[in-house]
Amino acid sequence: MSDAQTLSVYAAKAVEYARLVTGEKVSPRLLRFIDGLPAKGRTLDLGCGPGFAAGAMAAAGIEAHAWDPVPEMVAMAADHPGVIARQAVYADLAEVDAYDGIWCNFSMLHTPLADWPAQFAAIARALKPGGLFHFGTKLGTGEARDSIGRLYSYMTEADLMDLCAATGLTVEYSKTGEEAGLSGEIAPFIVFQARIDG
């Protein structure tokens, strides 16, 4: 994420956003992700926000790394015991066969749509063979700003499945629905978990 306006919104609303996503740390999809990792595995929460997911991973005995471009979010993530927090963006992901799991929950949607294929490819390279990938995003097409100024990129479910297949990811679980985010707007979403081939 490099859009200055989006970053400034999250910096200004960091505490409000943390209150909004507190339930994430005990969500069934997060528990499913943790259960799908090897004991004492290594994970990356990419676009971690306040770090609740990474904190839950660390509490479960996972080596949890958490990246976010917003300093205020990185500071909150670092407050979770066992979480290794770093200010970083998708473009910083250059590791190969480094993680048993990568959690990417509603963060890539703030990056330009043209960057998604390269970002999926970087995630696939960073996962160990058979590694688990969690992805959440809003569904749609094109790019637009929401009512509080954040830049969003949208992709259809079919295009996402094609991107997974092209990247060597096999989807094991998916769920669609609608929910309100920080702006209060109701929007359709998808979450899925996939394994890298190998």
LINGI-V391501 format. One record per helix or strand of 2 or more residues. SS is the DSSP state (H for helix, E for strand). FROM is the first residue (numbers start at 1). LEN is the number of residues. Records with the same first field share a line. If there is no record, write none. Layout:
BEGIN
SS->FROM-LEN ; FROM-LEN
END
This chain:
BEGIN
H->4-9 ; 14-7 ; 22-5 ; 28-8 ; 52-8 ; 71-8 ; 90-3 ; 108-3 ; 113-14 ; 157-11
E->42-5 ; 63-6 ; 83-5 ; 99-7 ; 127-13 ; 142-4 ; 151-5 ; 169-12 ; 186-11
END
